[in-house]
């Protein structure tokens, strides 16, 4: 699907390419007088691509006059037999970007990378550079994240983030939408329109819908600025329910859910804990799941990432965790491992909706490059079987030569 914002939408059916690893997009240059180079093309992931938790590696660059590749931080380099192996190894090594380079031999160079997130564009900063070897065939891929939407926010099935009463969070946009239900699924029209969070104000018995922005690393929603001061716990009278951020990994049928935000100055102090060396929250969640921990204290500033994983017991009276909260001004957000409400809610209604939530990408100065950016529409999970789709969108920076 090709879409130019507020202009037109075109739908296509593409056949597989010659080697069966992707779709044959049959790219064509637009006429010089057509000013729509920032239009976006969406596509479902090809069945060749293996799942990487709740994400897929999607192709980002295409053959042009000058081959380019990502020059982000190196995670590792491997020799592989095919593209599939590079995708699997990149996932296993927590890379979010890779370059696959073919030479005259039958093997491929798989350069696994970790790229930072650029929140204004909702995209990884690929840091493309020209490939020095003119005979090399290089392609770059980055993670595309599945987006869980529709009927997942049944308040009786999910855990809420409790926040102090205050004006609309700086990182969210409020809409004029109120509804009174507190025990039924949230109206699906809100999520079909891209809204991510619901706020329930106890005092007014009212619900408000919000669109919240990505955090600085593209792993969760952002509500408040990082430099907000600690809030008085006694002022709490609102609760938030939010969609899982796109690509949040599952831990079997559970998922890590945020319980506090940094400016509440809390951290869990359960006795069994360890610190994990990670680059972002997504990696922290994956590590906590693999090692059998159910609570995370997570904090990030410009130069430091702290992933502290703990094992907390359950309270027999309410079935929730005994987080053993203590005051800590570091700015931790606390996450608990809860049943994934998306799975339960989809037993009620399993229809699939596709939509885009990503802003258009800004221009890249790399010469003769067509940069492919993606973002997922919807994920459909049916009991044990998983059917899913990720959307990609392509922003052609310079017309293909």
C-alpha positions as CSV (number, residue, x, y, z in Angstrom):
1,X,0.0,0.0,0.0
2,X,1.3,3.4,-1.0
3,X,0.0,6.4,0.9
4,X,0.7,10.1,0.6
5,X,-0.7,11.8,3.7
6,X,-4.0,13.4,3.0
7,X,-3.7,12.9,-0.7
8,X,-4.2,9.4,-2.0
9,X,-3.8,5.7,-1.2
10,X,-2.9,3.0,-3.7
11,X,-3.1,-0.8,-3.1
12,X,-0.9,-3.4,-4.7
13,X,-0.5,-7.2,-4.7
14,X,3.2,-8.1,-5.0
15,X,4.4,-11.6,-5.9
16,X,7.5,-13.2,-4.2
17,X,10.9,-12.2,-5.5
18,X,13.0,-14.7,-7.5
19,X,14.8,-16.2,-4.5
20,X,11.6,-16.3,-2.3
21,X,13.0,-14.2,0.5
22,X,10.8,-11.1,0.1
23,X,8.2,-9.5,-2.2
24,X,9.0,-8.3,-5.6
25,X,8.2,-4.6,-5.1
26,X,8.9,-3.7,-8.7
27,X,10.2,-0.2,-7.7
28,X,9.7,2.6,-10.2
29,X,10.8,6.2,-10.1
30,X,8.0,8.8,-9.8
31,X,7.7,11.3,-12.6
32,X,9.7,14.5,-11.9
33,X,6.6,16.6,-11.6
34,X,5.1,14.4,-9.0
35,X,6.0,15.9,-5.6
36,X,5.4,12.9,-3.3
37,X,8.8,11.6,-2.4
38,X,7.8,11.5,1.2
39,X,4.9,9.1,0.5
40,X,5.0,5.9,2.5
41,X,4.8,2.3,1.2
42,X,3.5,-0.4,3.6
43,X,3.9,-4.2,3.2
44,X,3.4,-7.3,5.3
45,X,6.5,-9.2,6.2
46,X,7.3,-12.1,3.9
47,X,6.8,-15.6,5.3
48,X,10.6,-16.2,4.8
49,X,11.4,-13.9,7.7
50,X,11.6,-15.6,11.1
51,X,10.0,-14.0,14.1
52,X,12.3,-12.2,16.5
53,X,10.2,-12.1,19.7
54,X,7.4,-9.7,18.7
55,X,9.4,-8.2,15.8
56,X,10.8,-9.0,12.4
57,X,13.9,-7.9,10.5
58,X,12.7,-5.8,7.5
59,X,14.8,-4.7,4.6
60,X,15.7,-1.0,4.7
61,X,18.0,-0.3,1.7
62,X,17.8,-1.1,-2.0
63,X,20.3,-1.3,-4.8
64,X,21.2,2.1,-6.1
65,X,24.2,3.7,-7.9
66,X,26.2,3.5,-4.6
67,X,25.9,0.7,-2.2
68,X,25.4,1.8,1.4
69,X,25.3,0.0,4.8
70,X,24.7,0.8,8.5
71,X,27.7,2.0,10.4
72,X,26.1,1.7,13.9
73,X,27.8,0.1,16.9
74,X,29.1,-3.4,16.2
75,X,27.5,-6.3,18.0
76,X,29.4,-9.0,16.1
77,X,30.4,-10.3,12.6
78,X,29.7,-13.8,11.3
79,X,30.0,-15.8,8.1
80,X,26.5,-17.2,7.2
81,X,25.1,-19.3,4.4
82,X,22.0,-17.3,3.7
83,X,19.8,-14.3,4.8
84,X,17.7,-16.4,7.2
85,X,20.8,-17.4,9.2
86,X,21.8,-13.8,9.6
87,X,18.3,-12.9,10.8
88,X,18.3,-15.7,13.4
89,X,21.8,-14.9,14.7
90,X,21.1,-11.1,14.8
91,X,18.1,-11.9,17.0
92,X,20.0,-14.2,19.3
93,X,22.7,-11.6,19.8
94,X,20.2,-8.7,20.5
95,X,21.1,-6.8,17.4
96,X,18.4,-4.5,16.0
97,X,20.1,-3.9,12.7
98,X,22.3,-5.9,10.4
99,X,24.2,-5.6,7.1
100,X,24.4,-8.7,4.9
101,X,27.1,-8.5,2.3
102,X,27.7,-11.0,-0.5
103,X,31.0,-11.4,-2.3
104,X,32.1,-13.8,-5.0
105,X,32.0,-16.8,-2.6
106,X,28.9,-18.7,-1.5
107,X,29.2,-17.3,2.0
108,X,27.8,-13.9,3.3
109,X,29.2,-11.5,5.8
110,X,26.6,-10.8,8.5
111,X,27.5,-7.6,10.3
112,X,25.3,-7.4,13.4
113,X,24.7,-3.8,14.7
114,X,23.0,-1.9,17.4
115,X,21.5,1.4,16.3
116,X,20.1,4.1,18.6
117,X,16.5,5.2,18.3
118,X,15.4,8.6,16.9
119,X,12.2,9.4,18.7
120,X,11.0,12.3,16.5
121,X,11.0,9.9,13.5
122,X,10.0,6.8,15.4
123,X,12.8,5.0,13.7
124,X,16.3,3.7,14.2
125,X,19.2,5.9,13.2
126,X,20.8,3.6,10.6
127,X,23.9,5.9,10.1
128,X,24.3,4.9,6.5
129,X,27.7,5.1,4.9
130,X,28.9,4.2,1.4
131,X,30.4,0.7,1.0
132,X,34.0,0.9,-0.1
133,X,34.0,-2.4,-2.1
134,X,32.4,-1.5,-5.4
135,X,31.8,-5.2,-6.2
136,X,30.0,-6.0,-2.9
137,X,26.3,-6.4,-2.8
138,X,25.1,-5.1,0.6
139,X,21.6,-4.8,2.1
140,X,20.7,-3.4,5.5
141,X,17.8,-4.7,7.7
142,X,16.4,-3.4,10.9
143,X,13.8,-4.6,13.4
144,X,10.1,-3.9,12.6
145,X,7.9,-4.2,15.6
146,X,4.4,-5.8,15.8
147,X,1.7,-3.6,17.2
148,X,-0.9,-5.1,19.4
149,X,-4.2,-3.3,19.1
150,X,-8.0,-3.6,19.5
151,X,-9.8,-5.0,22.6
152,X,-6.6,-5.6,24.6
153,X,-7.4,-3.0,27.3
154,X,-10.1,-4.7,29.2
155,X,-9.6,-3.2,32.7
156,X,-10.6,-6.4,34.5
157,X,-7.9,-8.2,32.6
158,X,-4.9,-5.9,32.8
159,X,-2.8,-4.1,35.4
160,X,-2.8,-0.3,35.7
161,X,-0.1,2.3,36.1
162,X,-1.1,4.5,39.0
163,X,0.0,8.2,38.6
164,X,-0.4,11.3,40.6
165,X,-3.2,13.7,39.5
166,X,-1.7,16.4,37.3
167,X,-2.2,18.1,33.9
168,X,-1.9,16.1,30.7
169,X,1.5,14.5,30.5
170,X,4.0,16.5,28.4
171,X,4.6,13.6,26.1
172,X,1.0,12.8,25.4
173,X,-1.8,14.5,23.4
174,X,-5.3,14.5,24.9
175,X,-8.5,14.2,22.9
176,X,-12.0,15.2,23.7
177,X,-13.2,11.7,24.4
178,X,-15.0,10.6,27.6
179,X,-16.7,7.4,28.4
180,X,-17.9,5.9,31.7
181,X,-17.4,2.2,31.4
182,X,-14.9,0.8,33.9
183,X,-15.2,-3.0,33.4
184,X,-15.7,-3.4,29.7
185,X,-13.2,-3.4,26.8
186,X,-12.1,0.1,25.8
187,X,-14.0,1.3,22.7
188,X,-12.0,-0.1,19.7
189,X,-12.5,3.1,17.7
190,X,-9.9,4.8,19.9
191,X,-7.2,2.2,19.1
192,X,-8.2,2.1,15.5
193,X,-7.4,5.8,15.4
194,X,-4.0,5.3,17.0
195,X,-4.6,6.2,20.7
196,X,-2.3,4.4,23.0
197,X,-3.4,5.1,26.6
198,X,-6.6,5.5,28.7
199,X,-6.7,7.5,31.9
200,X,-9.4,6.9,34.5
201,X,-10.0,9.8,36.9
202,X,-11.6,8.3,40.0
203,X,-12.9,11.7,41.3
204,X,-14.8,12.4,38.1
205,X,-15.5,8.8,37.2
206,X,-14.4,9.7,33.7
207,X,-12.1,8.2,31.1
208,X,-9.8,10.2,28.8
209,X,-7.9,8.9,25.7
210,X,-4.3,9.9,24.9
211,X,-1.7,9.5,22.1
212,X,1.6,9.2,23.8
213,X,5.0,9.5,22.2
214,X,7.9,7.0,22.1
215,X,10.6,7.2,24.8
216,X,14.2,8.0,23.8
217,X,15.1,4.3,23.0
218,X,11.9,3.2,21.2
219,X,10.9,0.6,23.8
220,X,7.9,2.1,25.7
221,X,5.6,5.1,25.9
222,X,6.8,8.3,27.3
223,X,4.6,10.3,29.7
224,X,6.6,12.9,31.5
225,X,9.9,14.6,31.1
226,X,12.9,12.9,32.8
227,X,13.7,15.8,35.0
228,X,10.3,15.9,36.7
229,X,10.6,16.0,40.5
230,X,9.3,13.3,42.8
231,X,5.6,13.3,43.4
232,X,3.7,13.1,46.7
233,X,2.2,9.6,46.8
234,X,-0.8,10.8,48.7
235,X,-2.0,12.8,45.6
236,X,-2.6,9.7,43.5
237,X,-6.1,9.4,42.2
238,X,-5.8,8.4,38.6
239,X,-4.9,5.2,36.8
240,X,-3.5,4.5,33.3
241,X,-4.1,1.5,31.0
242,X,-1.8,1.4,28.0
243,X,-1.3,-0.7,24.9
244,X,2.0,-2.6,25.1
245,X,4.6,-0.6,23.1
246,X,5.2,-2.1,19.6
247,X,7.7,-4.9,19.8
248,X,7.4,-5.5,23.6
249,X,8.5,-9.1,24.0
250,X,6.3,-11.7,25.5
251,X,7.4,-14.1,28.2
252,X,5.4,-17.1,27.2
253,X,1.8,-15.9,27.8
254,X,2.9,-13.0,30.1
255,X,4.3,-9.6,29.4
256,X,6.2,-7.0,31.5
257,X,3.8,-4.2,32.4
258,X,4.9,-0.8,33.8
259,X,3.7,-0.2,37.4
260,X,5.5,3.1,38.2
261,X,7.2,5.8,36.3
262,X,10.5,7.5,37.2
263,X,9.3,10.7,38.8
264,X,7.4,8.7,41.4
265,X,10.9,7.8,42.9
266,X,10.1,4.2,43.7
267,X,12.0,1.0,43.2
268,X,11.3,-2.6,44.1
269,X,13.6,-4.0,46.9
270,X,12.7,-7.7,46.7
271,X,15.6,-9.8,48.1
272,X,16.5,-11.9,45.1
273,X,18.0,-9.7,42.4
274,X,20.8,-9.1,39.9
275,X,22.0,-6.4,37.5
276,X,22.1,-7.2,33.8
277,X,24.3,-5.5,31.2
278,X,21.9,-4.4,28.5
279,X,21.5,-1.6,26.0
280,X,17.8,-0.9,26.3
281,X,14.5,-2.0,28.1
282,X,13.7,-4.5,25.4
283,X,16.9,-6.4,26.1
284,X,16.3,-6.1,29.8
285,X,12.8,-7.8,29.5
286,X,14.2,-10.6,27.3
287,X,17.0,-11.3,29.9
288,X,14.6,-11.2,32.8
289,X,12.3,-13.7,31.1
290,X,15.1,-16.1,30.2
291,X,16.5,-16.1,33.8
292,X,13.1,-16.4,35.4
293,X,12.7,-13.0,37.1
294,X,9.3,-11.3,37.4
295,X,10.1,-7.7,38.4
296,X,12.3,-5.1,36.7
297,X,13.7,-1.8,38.0
298,X,14.8,0.1,34.9
299,X,16.4,3.5,34.5
300,X,18.1,5.2,31.6
301,X,19.7,8.6,31.3
302,X,21.9,10.0,28.5
303,X,24.9,7.8,29.3
304,X,23.8,5.1,31.7
305,X,21.4,2.1,31.5
306,X,20.4,0.3,34.7
307,X,18.6,-3.1,34.4
308,X,18.0,-4.5,37.8
309,X,15.9,-7.7,37.8
310,X,14.2,-9.2,40.9
311,X,12.0,-12.1,42.0
312,X,9.1,-10.9,44.1
313,X,6.5,-13.1,45.8
314,X,2.8,-12.8,45.4
315,X,0.4,-11.3,48.0
316,X,-2.1,-14.0,49.0
317,X,-4.8,-11.3,49.7
318,X,-4.9,-9.8,46.2
319,X,-2.7,-12.0,44.1
320,X,-0.4,-9.0,43.2
321,X,3.3,-8.9,43.8
322,X,4.8,-7.7,47.1
323,X,7.1,-5.2,45.3
324,X,8.5,-3.9,48.7
325,X,8.8,-0.4,47.3
326,X,11.3,2.0,48.8
327,X,12.1,5.6,48.0
328,X,14.7,6.1,45.4
329,X,15.3,9.4,43.5
330,X,17.3,7.7,40.7
331,X,14.3,7.6,38.4
332,X,13.5,3.9,38.1
333,X,10.4,2.7,36.3
334,X,9.2,-0.6,37.8
335,X,7.8,-3.4,35.6
336,X,5.9,-6.5,36.8
337,X,5.3,-9.7,34.8
338,X,1.6,-10.1,34.3
339,X,-0.7,-12.1,32.1
340,X,-0.9,-10.6,28.6
341,X,-4.4,-9.1,28.4
342,X,-4.1,-9.1,24.6
343,X,-4.4,-12.8,24.5
344,X,-7.5,-13.0,26.7
345,X,-9.2,-10.1,25.0
346,X,-8.8,-11.6,21.5
347,X,-10.8,-14.6,22.5
348,X,-13.7,-12.1,22.5
349,X,-13.1,-10.6,19.1
350,X,-10.3,-11.7,16.8
351,X,-10.8,-9.5,13.8
352,X,-7.7,-7.8,12.5
353,X,-7.1,-4.1,11.9
354,X,-4.1,-2.6,10.1
355,X,-3.0,1.0,10.7
356,X,0.1,3.0,10.8
357,X,1.3,5.0,13.9
358,X,4.7,6.2,12.6
359,X,5.6,9.7,11.6
360,X,7.2,10.3,8.2
361,X,11.0,10.1,8.2
362,X,13.2,13.2,7.7
363,X,15.5,13.4,4.8
364,X,18.8,11.6,4.9
365,X,21.8,13.1,3.0
366,X,23.2,9.8,1.7
367,X,23.4,10.1,-2.0
368,X,21.3,7.9,-4.3
369,X,19.7,6.0,-1.4
370,X,16.2,4.7,-1.0
371,X,15.6,4.3,2.8
372,X,13.0,1.8,3.8
373,X,11.3,2.4,7.1
374,X,8.6,0.2,8.6
375,X,5.9,0.2,11.3
376,X,3.4,-2.5,12.0
377,X,-0.3,-2.5,11.7
378,X,-1.9,-5.1,13.9
379,X,-1.2,-8.5,15.4
380,X,-3.7,-11.3,15.6
381,X,-3.1,-13.9,18.2
382,X,-5.5,-16.9,18.3
383,X,-5.0,-19.2,21.3
384,X,-1.8,-21.2,20.5
385,X,-1.5,-20.2,16.8
386,X,0.1,-16.8,16.0
387,X,-0.9,-14.9,12.8
388,X,0.7,-11.5,12.6
389,X,1.6,-8.7,10.2
390,X,4.1,-5.9,10.2
391,X,3.8,-2.9,8.0
392,X,6.8,-1.2,6.4
393,X,7.0,2.2,4.9
394,X,9.5,3.4,2.4
395,X,10.7,6.9,2.1
396,X,12.6,7.5,-1.2
397,X,15.2,10.1,-0.4
398,X,16.6,10.5,-3.9
399,X,15.0,9.1,-7.1
400,X,16.5,5.8,-8.1
401,X,19.0,6.2,-10.8
